């Protein structure tokens, strides 16, 4: 199964407004199903592992560039740096058009395997999961630095969020529940929006929003028209 080809994605909509679109990381919306590949869903470029990592099932440890194999049997500890290097190089490259970068990290999803530079860095209390979160934080920091160094920070909206609450590791406290359940801890997740000059630094909002709001929000910011032939489930926030 995979995303239906007739669905309209934010990548397709932003392309209609003149944006170059790139996807990095875990797609997990079908890949080998006809019409469900990232390049079929509006992305100009793709680089990543197509689903959850596994070295026991099919090509779940194969790194792809667009539709071609970049590397087979990739070690999971290599993945985050490979993704981050790709993101930084892309952001710093010269472009004639604005861009939309969708960066879907695998970490801190299982397997919990921080790479060597981060092992033990969070101390005994943080443990291996804390080390993994530090590696994610380091990656995000490199991406933010690349945006600053490219001189585009004040013209770039950055959104960082989790897709669901914690499973075996981490905590949603003081909320109840986690991944797989409909209690708040399962679907109320951290989200950070950064846009220097447009969003005040340090501001905290208790507005109820959903990740589905991002499509109409991005279209509004980019000047892309929403499709008129279907109901859009969410609204521009």
C-alpha positions as CSV (number, residue, x, y, z in Angstrom):
1,X,0.0,0.0,0.0
2,X,1.0,3.6,-0.3
3,X,-0.2,7.2,-0.6
4,X,-2.9,7.4,-3.3
5,X,-1.6,9.1,-6.5
6,X,-4.7,11.3,-6.7
7,X,-3.9,12.9,-3.3
8,X,-2.5,16.4,-3.6
9,X,0.6,16.9,-1.4
10,X,2.1,20.1,-0.1
11,X,5.1,19.4,-2.3
12,X,2.9,19.5,-5.4
13,X,1.2,22.7,-4.3
14,X,4.4,24.4,-3.5
15,X,5.9,23.4,-6.9
16,X,2.9,25.1,-8.5
17,X,4.1,28.3,-6.8
18,X,7.6,28.0,-8.2
19,X,9.3,26.1,-5.3
20,X,12.0,23.5,-5.7
21,X,11.1,20.6,-3.4
22,X,13.4,18.0,-1.7
23,X,12.6,15.2,0.7
24,X,15.2,13.7,3.1
25,X,14.8,10.6,5.3
26,X,11.9,8.2,6.1
27,X,9.1,8.3,3.5
28,X,7.0,5.5,4.8
29,X,4.1,6.3,2.4
30,X,4.8,3.5,-0.1
31,X,7.9,3.5,-2.3
32,X,7.7,0.5,-4.6
33,X,4.0,0.9,-5.1
34,X,3.3,2.5,-8.5
35,X,2.5,6.2,-8.0
36,X,3.5,6.5,-4.3
37,X,7.2,7.3,-4.6
38,X,8.3,10.7,-3.4
39,X,9.1,11.8,-7.0
40,X,5.5,10.9,-7.8
41,X,4.2,13.0,-5.0
42,X,5.7,16.3,-6.0
43,X,9.3,16.1,-4.8
44,X,12.1,17.0,-7.3
45,X,14.6,15.1,-5.3
46,X,14.6,12.3,-2.7
47,X,17.4,10.9,-0.5
48,X,16.8,8.4,2.3
49,X,15.7,5.0,3.6
50,X,12.1,4.5,2.4
51,X,10.7,3.1,5.7
52,X,11.7,2.1,9.2
53,X,15.2,0.8,9.3
54,X,15.8,-3.0,9.4
55,X,18.7,-5.1,8.3
56,X,16.5,-8.2,8.3
57,X,13.7,-7.3,5.9
58,X,14.1,-6.6,2.2
59,X,15.7,-3.2,1.3
60,X,15.0,-1.5,4.6
61,X,18.7,-0.8,5.0
62,X,19.2,0.5,1.5
63,X,19.8,4.2,0.9
64,X,18.1,5.6,-2.2
65,X,18.8,8.7,-4.2
66,X,15.6,9.4,-6.2
67,X,14.7,6.0,-7.6
68,X,18.3,4.6,-7.7
69,X,20.2,2.7,-5.0
70,X,22.9,4.9,-3.4
71,X,24.2,2.3,-0.9
72,X,23.1,-1.1,0.2
73,X,23.5,-2.5,3.8
74,X,24.0,1.0,5.3
75,X,24.7,1.0,9.0
76,X,22.0,2.8,11.0
77,X,24.7,4.7,12.9
78,X,25.7,6.3,9.6
79,X,22.2,7.5,8.6
80,X,21.8,10.7,10.6
81,X,25.1,12.2,9.5
82,X,24.4,11.3,5.9
83,X,21.0,13.0,6.0
84,X,22.4,16.0,7.8
85,X,25.3,16.5,5.3
86,X,22.8,16.2,2.5
87,X,20.5,18.8,4.1
88,X,23.4,21.3,4.8
89,X,24.8,20.9,1.2
90,X,21.4,21.5,-0.3
91,X,20.6,24.6,1.8
92,X,24.0,26.1,1.0
93,X,23.8,25.4,-2.7
94,X,23.0,28.2,-5.2
95,X,19.4,28.2,-6.2
96,X,17.3,30.3,-8.6
97,X,14.0,29.5,-6.9
98,X,12.7,29.2,-3.3
99,X,12.8,25.8,-1.8
100,X,10.8,23.4,0.4
101,X,12.8,20.9,2.3
102,X,11.0,18.0,4.1
103,X,13.5,16.4,6.4
104,X,12.0,13.3,8.1
105,X,14.5,11.9,10.7
106,X,14.5,8.3,11.7
107,X,15.9,9.1,15.2
108,X,14.8,8.7,18.0
109,X,12.8,5.8,16.5
110,X,14.1,2.3,17.1
111,X,16.7,0.9,16.8
112,X,18.2,3.1,19.6
113,X,21.7,3.3,18.2
114,X,23.5,6.6,18.6
115,X,26.7,7.0,16.6
116,X,30.1,6.9,18.2
117,X,30.6,10.7,18.8
118,X,27.4,10.7,21.0
119,X,27.7,7.5,23.0
120,X,27.8,8.4,26.7
121,X,27.4,12.1,26.1
122,X,24.1,12.4,28.0
123,X,25.5,10.7,31.1
124,X,24.1,7.8,33.1
125,X,20.8,9.5,33.6
126,X,20.2,10.1,30.0
127,X,21.4,6.7,28.9
128,X,21.6,5.5,25.3
129,X,18.2,7.1,24.5
130,X,19.5,10.5,25.8
131,X,22.6,10.1,23.6
132,X,20.3,9.5,20.7
133,X,18.3,12.6,21.4
134,X,21.5,14.6,21.6
135,X,22.4,13.3,18.2
136,X,19.1,14.5,16.8
137,X,19.6,17.9,18.5
138,X,23.1,18.2,16.9
139,X,21.7,17.5,13.5
140,X,19.0,20.1,13.8
141,X,21.6,22.6,15.0
142,X,23.6,22.0,11.9
143,X,20.6,22.6,9.7
144,X,19.8,25.8,11.5
145,X,23.4,27.0,11.2
146,X,23.3,26.3,7.5
147,X,20.2,28.5,7.1
148,X,21.9,31.3,9.0
149,X,25.1,30.9,7.0
150,X,23.2,30.9,3.7
151,X,21.8,34.3,4.7
152,X,18.1,33.2,4.4
153,X,17.0,32.9,8.0
154,X,14.7,35.9,7.9
155,X,13.0,34.5,4.7
156,X,12.7,30.9,5.9
157,X,10.0,29.3,8.1
158,X,11.3,26.3,10.0
159,X,8.9,23.9,11.7
160,X,10.2,21.1,14.0
161,X,7.8,18.6,15.5
162,X,7.3,15.0,16.5
163,X,4.8,12.8,14.7
164,X,3.5,11.0,17.8
165,X,4.2,10.5,21.5
166,X,6.8,8.2,22.9
167,X,6.7,4.4,22.6
168,X,9.1,2.4,24.8
169,X,11.6,5.2,25.4
170,X,11.1,8.8,26.5
171,X,8.2,10.2,28.3
172,X,5.1,12.3,27.7
173,X,4.8,13.4,31.3
174,X,2.8,15.1,32.7
175,X,0.4,13.8,30.0
176,X,-0.9,10.2,30.1
177,X,-0.3,7.7,27.4
178,X,2.0,7.5,24.5
179,X,2.3,6.1,21.0
180,X,-0.5,3.8,19.8
181,X,-3.2,5.3,22.1
182,X,-5.6,8.3,21.8
183,X,-4.8,9.8,25.2
184,X,-3.0,13.1,25.1
185,X,0.4,11.6,25.5
186,X,-0.1,9.9,22.2
187,X,-0.9,12.8,20.0
188,X,-0.1,16.0,21.8
189,X,3.5,16.6,20.8
190,X,6.2,19.3,20.9
191,X,6.3,21.7,18.0
192,X,8.6,24.6,17.4
193,X,8.1,27.3,14.7
194,X,11.1,29.6,13.9
195,X,11.0,32.6,11.6
196,X,13.2,35.5,12.6
197,X,11.5,38.8,12.2
198,X,8.0,37.2,11.9
199,X,7.7,35.0,15.0
200,X,8.9,36.6,18.3
201,X,11.7,34.5,19.9
202,X,10.7,32.7,23.1
203,X,7.0,33.0,22.5
204,X,4.8,30.1,23.8
205,X,1.4,29.4,22.3
206,X,-1.3,27.2,23.7
207,X,-3.3,27.3,20.5
208,X,-4.6,23.9,19.4
209,X,-3.2,23.0,16.1
210,X,-2.4,19.8,14.1
211,X,0.3,18.8,11.7
212,X,-2.5,18.8,9.1
213,X,-2.6,22.6,9.4
214,X,0.8,22.8,7.8
215,X,-0.5,22.3,4.3
216,X,-2.8,25.4,4.2
217,X,-0.2,27.4,6.2
218,X,2.6,26.7,3.8
219,X,0.4,27.4,0.8
220,X,-0.5,30.8,2.3
221,X,3.1,31.7,3.1
222,X,4.3,30.6,-0.4
223,X,1.4,32.1,-2.3
224,X,0.2,28.7,-3.6
225,X,-3.5,28.1,-4.3
226,X,-5.3,25.4,-2.4
227,X,-7.1,22.8,-4.6
228,X,-10.8,23.7,-5.1
229,X,-11.9,20.2,-6.1
230,X,-11.7,18.6,-2.6
231,X,-12.2,19.4,1.1
232,X,-9.1,20.4,2.9
233,X,-9.3,18.8,6.4
234,X,-7.5,21.6,8.2
235,X,-7.2,25.4,8.1
236,X,-4.5,28.1,7.8
237,X,-3.2,28.9,11.2
